[in-house]
Amino acid sequence: MIKVKTVEITIKTEDLITVSDAAKELEVARKTIERWIKDGKLLAIKTEQNVYLDRSRIEKLKQAKTQ
């Protein structure tokens, strides 16, 4: 049996970025972002309408890409 713990968190919307916008920022395909989510490389927050990512994580990836 798998136990699942539910936690409540508060996140400011300005701290989030959509998958499409993250793909544009990183200059990769949307499918690449989706694969990174599936592989556990990126944590995604799913709502009824969208999938969001942590903007600071995307910024770090962007900086690493330019170095």
DSSP file (Angstrom, degrees, kcal/mol; ACC not computed):
  #  RESIDUE AA STRUCTURE BP1 BP2  ACC     N-H-->O    O-->H-N    N-H-->O    O-->H-N    TCO  KAPPA ALPHA  PHI   PSI    X-CA   Y-CA   Z-CA
    1    1 A M              0   0    0      0, 0.0     2,-0.5     0, 0.0     0, 0.0   0.000 360.0 360.0 360.0 139.4    0.0    0.0    0.0
    2    2 A I        -     0   0    0      2,-0.0     2,-0.5     0, 0.0     0, 0.0  -0.883 360.0-148.5-103.2 128.2    1.2    3.5   -0.9
    3    3 A K        -     0   0    0     -2,-0.5     2,-0.5     2,-0.0     0, 0.0  -0.828  10.6-161.1 -96.0 133.8    0.6    6.3    1.6
    4    4 A V        -     0   0    0     -2,-0.5     2,-0.5     2,-0.0    -2,-0.0  -0.958   2.3-155.6-116.1 129.1    0.1    9.7    0.2
    5    5 A K        -     0   0    0     -2,-0.5     2,-0.5     2,-0.0    -2,-0.0  -0.901   7.3-150.0-105.7 129.8    0.5   12.8    2.3
    6    6 A T        -     0   0    0     -2,-0.5     2,-0.3     2,-0.0    -2,-0.0  -0.843  17.2-178.0 -99.1 131.4   -1.3   16.0    1.2
    7    7 A V        -     0   0    0     -2,-0.5     2,-0.5     2,-0.0    -2,-0.0  -0.935  21.0-133.7-126.6 152.5    0.3   19.3    2.1
    8    8 A E        +     0   0    0     -2,-0.3     2,-0.3     2,-0.0    -2,-0.0  -0.910  27.7 176.7-107.0 130.3   -0.9   22.8    1.5
    9    9 A I        -     0   0    0     -2,-0.5     2,-0.5     2,-0.0    -2,-0.0  -0.917  23.1-138.5-128.9 157.2    1.5   25.3    0.2
   10   10 A T        +     0   0    0     -2,-0.3     2,-0.4     2,-0.0    -2,-0.0  -0.974  23.6 178.1-117.6 126.7    1.2   28.9   -0.9
   11   11 A I        -     0   0    0     -2,-0.5     2,-0.3     5,-0.0     5,-0.0  -0.990  27.5-126.3-129.6 134.2    3.0   30.1   -4.0
   12   12 A K    >   -     0   0    0     -2,-0.4     3,-2.0     1,-0.1     4,-0.2  -0.598  19.6-130.8 -77.0 138.6    2.9   33.5   -5.6
   13   13 A T  G >  S+     0   0    0     -2,-0.3     3,-1.6     1,-0.3    -1,-0.1   0.804 106.5  63.3 -62.2 -28.2    1.9   33.5   -9.2
   14   14 A E  G 3  S+     0   0    0      1,-0.3    -1,-0.3     3,-0.0    -2,-0.0   0.642  95.4  61.8 -71.3 -10.8    4.9   35.6  -10.2
   15   15 A D  G <  S+     0   0    0     -3,-2.0    40,-2.9    40,-0.1    41,-0.4   0.431  97.6  76.0 -88.6  -0.3    7.1   32.7   -9.0
   16   16 A L  E <   -A   54   0A   0     -3,-1.6     2,-0.3    38,-0.2    38,-0.2  -0.775  56.5-169.8-115.0 156.1    5.6   30.4  -11.6
   17   17 A I  E     -A   53   0A   0     36,-2.0    36,-2.9    -2,-0.3     2,-0.0  -0.994  26.0-115.8-140.8 143.6    6.1   30.1  -15.4
   18   18 A T  E  >  -A   52   0A   0     -2,-0.3     4,-2.5    34,-0.2    34,-0.2  -0.327  28.3-112.4 -75.0 162.4    4.1   28.0  -17.9
   19   19 A V  H  > S+     0   0    0     32,-1.2     4,-2.4     1,-0.2     5,-0.2   0.914 118.2  51.2 -59.9 -43.9    5.6   25.1  -19.8
   20   20 A S  H  > S+     0   0    0      1,-0.2     4,-1.9     2,-0.2    -1,-0.2   0.923 112.0  45.6 -61.2 -45.3    5.3   27.0  -23.0
   21   21 A D  H  > S+     0   0    0      1,-0.2     4,-2.6     2,-0.2    -1,-0.2   0.874 111.5  52.7 -67.7 -36.4    7.0   30.1  -21.6
   22   22 A A  H  X S+     0   0    0     -4,-2.5     4,-2.4     2,-0.2    -1,-0.2   0.907 107.3  52.3 -64.2 -40.9    9.7   28.0  -20.0
   23   23 A A  H  X>S+     0   0    0     -4,-2.4     5,-2.2     1,-0.2     4,-0.8   0.906 111.0  47.4 -61.2 -41.5   10.4   26.4  -23.4
   24   24 A K  H ><5S+     0   0    0     -4,-1.9     3,-0.6     3,-0.2    -2,-0.2   0.929 111.6  50.5 -64.4 -45.1   10.7   29.8  -25.0
   25   25 A E  H 3<5S+     0   0    0     -4,-2.6    -2,-0.2     1,-0.2    -1,-0.2   0.888 117.8  38.4 -59.7 -40.8   13.1   31.0  -22.2
   26   26 A L  H 3<5S-     0   0    0     -4,-2.4    -1,-0.2    -5,-0.2    -2,-0.2   0.490 106.5-126.4 -90.7  -4.2   15.3   28.0  -22.5
   27   27 A E  T <<5 +     0   0    0     -4,-0.8     2,-0.3    -3,-0.6    -3,-0.2   0.920  69.1 120.6  56.3  47.4   15.1   27.8  -26.3
   28   28 A V  S   <S-     0   0    0     -5,-2.2    -1,-0.2    -6,-0.1    -2,-0.1  -0.858  70.1 -86.5-129.9 167.4   13.9   24.2  -26.3
   29   29 A A    >>  -     0   0    0     -2,-0.3     4,-1.5     1,-0.1     3,-0.8  -0.411  32.2-120.6 -72.9 151.0   10.9   22.4  -27.5
   30   30 A R  H 3> S+     0   0    0      1,-0.3     4,-2.4     2,-0.2     5,-0.2   0.874 115.6  60.4 -56.5 -38.1    7.8   22.2  -25.3
   31   31 A K  H 3> S+     0   0    0      1,-0.2     4,-2.2     2,-0.2    -1,-0.3   0.829  99.4  56.5 -60.6 -32.8    8.2   18.4  -25.5
   32   32 A T  H <> S+     0   0    0     -3,-0.8     4,-2.4     2,-0.2    -1,-0.2   0.933 107.8  46.8 -64.4 -45.8   11.6   18.7  -24.0
   33   33 A I  H  X S+     0   0    0     -4,-1.5     4,-2.1     1,-0.2    -2,-0.2   0.923 112.0  51.0 -60.7 -44.5   10.2   20.4  -20.9
   34   34 A E  H  X S+     0   0    0     -4,-2.4     4,-2.4     1,-0.2    -1,-0.2   0.880 109.9  50.0 -61.7 -38.2    7.4   17.8  -20.7
   35   35 A R  H  X S+     0   0    0     -4,-2.2     4,-2.7     2,-0.2     6,-0.2   0.898 108.1  52.6 -66.5 -40.6   10.0   15.0  -20.9
   36   36 A W  H  <>S+     0   0    0     -4,-2.4     5,-2.4     2,-0.2     6,-1.3   0.874 110.4  48.6 -63.0 -36.5   12.1   16.7  -18.1
   37   37 A I  H ><5S+     0   0    0     -4,-2.1     3,-1.2     4,-0.2    -2,-0.2   0.950 112.4  47.6 -65.2 -49.0    8.9   16.8  -16.0
   38   38 A K  H 3<5S+     0   0    0     -4,-2.4    -2,-0.2     1,-0.3    -1,-0.2   0.878 112.1  50.0 -59.6 -39.5    8.2   13.1  -16.7
   39   39 A D  T 3<5S-     0   0    0     -4,-2.7    -1,-0.3    -5,-0.1    -2,-0.2   0.520 117.1-113.6 -79.0  -5.5   11.8   12.2  -15.9
   40   40 A G  T < 5S+     0   0    0     -3,-1.2    -3,-0.2    -4,-0.4    -2,-0.1   0.579  84.7 119.7  85.2   9.4   11.6   14.1  -12.6
   41   41 A K  S   <S+     0   0    0     -5,-2.4     2,-0.4    -6,-0.2    -4,-0.2   0.754  78.6  35.0 -77.7 -24.4   14.2   16.8  -13.6
   42   42 A L  S    S-     0   0    0     -6,-1.3     2,-0.5    -9,-0.1    -2,-0.3  -0.992  79.5-133.3-130.4 139.2   11.6   19.5  -13.2
   43   43 A L        -     0   0    0     -2,-0.4    11,-0.6    -3,-0.1     2,-0.4  -0.791  26.4-159.7 -89.7 129.1    8.8   19.7  -10.6
   44   44 A A  E     -B   53   0A   0     -2,-0.5     2,-0.6    -7,-0.1     9,-0.2  -0.856  13.7-150.4-113.0 145.6    5.5   20.7  -12.1
   45   45 A I  E     -B   52   0A   0      7,-2.8     7,-2.9    -2,-0.4     2,-0.5  -0.966  20.8-157.6-112.2 115.8    2.4   22.2  -10.5
   46   46 A K  E     +B   51   0A   0     -2,-0.6     5,-0.2     5,-0.2     2,-0.2  -0.805  14.5 175.7-101.5 132.4   -0.7   21.1  -12.3
   47   47 A T        -     0   0    0      3,-3.1    -2,-0.0    -2,-0.5     0, 0.0  -0.610  50.6 -91.3-115.4-178.0   -4.0   23.0  -12.2
   48   48 A E  S    S+     0   0    0     -2,-0.2     3,-0.1     1,-0.2    -2,-0.0   0.817 124.6  26.3 -64.0 -28.9   -7.2   22.3  -14.0
   49   49 A Q  S    S+     0   0    0      1,-0.1     2,-0.3     0, 0.0    -1,-0.2   0.736 123.9  15.6-108.6 -27.6   -6.1   24.7  -16.8
   50   50 A N        -     0   0    0    -32,-0.0    -3,-3.1   -31,-0.0     2,-0.4  -0.880  56.6-125.3-144.2 169.7   -2.3   24.8  -16.9
   51   51 A V  E     - B   0  46A   0     -2,-0.3   -32,-1.2    -5,-0.2     2,-0.3  -0.994  33.4-165.9-119.2 129.0    1.0   23.2  -15.9
   52   52 A Y  E     -AB  18  45A   0     -7,-2.9    -7,-2.8    -2,-0.4     2,-0.3  -0.824   7.8-159.4-118.5 154.9    3.4   25.6  -14.1
   53   53 A L  E     -AB  17  44A   0    -36,-2.9   -36,-2.0    -2,-0.3     2,-0.6  -0.868  37.4 -89.9-125.8 160.6    7.1   25.4  -13.2
   54   54 A D  E >>  -A   16   0A   0    -11,-0.6     4,-1.7    -2,-0.3     3,-0.6  -0.612  32.4-149.8 -72.3 116.6    9.2   27.2  -10.6
   55   55 A R  H 3> S+     0   0    0    -40,-2.9     4,-2.4    -2,-0.6    -1,-0.2   0.858  94.6  56.3 -58.4 -38.2   10.5   30.3  -12.4
   56   56 A S  H 3> S+     0   0    0    -41,-0.4     4,-2.0     1,-0.2    -1,-0.2   0.858 105.3  52.2 -65.5 -34.0   13.7   30.4  -10.3
   57   57 A R  H <> S+     0   0    0     -3,-0.6     4,-2.1     2,-0.2    -1,-0.2   0.896 109.9  48.7 -67.0 -40.2   14.6   26.9  -11.5
   58   58 A I  H  X S+     0   0    0     -4,-1.7     4,-2.3     2,-0.2    -2,-0.2   0.899 109.6  52.6 -65.7 -40.6   14.1   27.9  -15.1
   59   59 A E  H  X S+     0   0    0     -4,-2.4     4,-2.4     2,-0.2    -2,-0.2   0.908 109.0  50.0 -61.1 -41.9   16.3   30.9  -14.5
   60   60 A K  H  X S+     0   0    0     -4,-2.0     4,-2.4     2,-0.2    -2,-0.2   0.901 110.7  48.9 -63.8 -41.6   19.0   28.7  -13.1
   61   61 A L  H  X S+     0   0    0     -4,-2.1     4,-1.9     2,-0.2    -1,-0.2   0.889 110.7  51.3 -64.1 -38.8   18.8   26.4  -16.1
   62   62 A K  H  X S+     0   0    0     -4,-2.3     4,-1.3     2,-0.2    -2,-0.2   0.908 110.8  47.8 -64.7 -42.7   19.0   29.3  -18.4
   63   63 A Q  H  X S+     0   0    0     -4,-2.4     4,-0.7     1,-0.2     3,-0.3   0.912 111.3  50.4 -64.8 -42.2   22.1   30.7  -16.7
   64   64 A A  H >< S+     0   0    0     -4,-2.4     3,-0.6     1,-0.2    -1,-0.2   0.856 107.2  55.5 -64.0 -34.6   23.8   27.2  -16.7
   65   65 A K  H 3< S+     0   0    0     -4,-1.9    -1,-0.2     1,-0.2    -2,-0.2   0.825 107.0  49.3 -67.5 -32.0   23.0   27.0  -20.4
   66   66 A T  H 3<        0   0    0     -4,-1.3    -1,-0.2    -3,-0.3    -2,-0.2   0.547 360.0 360.0 -87.0  -7.1   24.8   30.3  -21.2
   67   67 A Q    <<        0   0    0     -4,-0.7    -1,-0.2    -3,-0.6    -2,-0.2   0.471 360.0 360.0 -89.8 360.0   28.0   29.4  -19.3
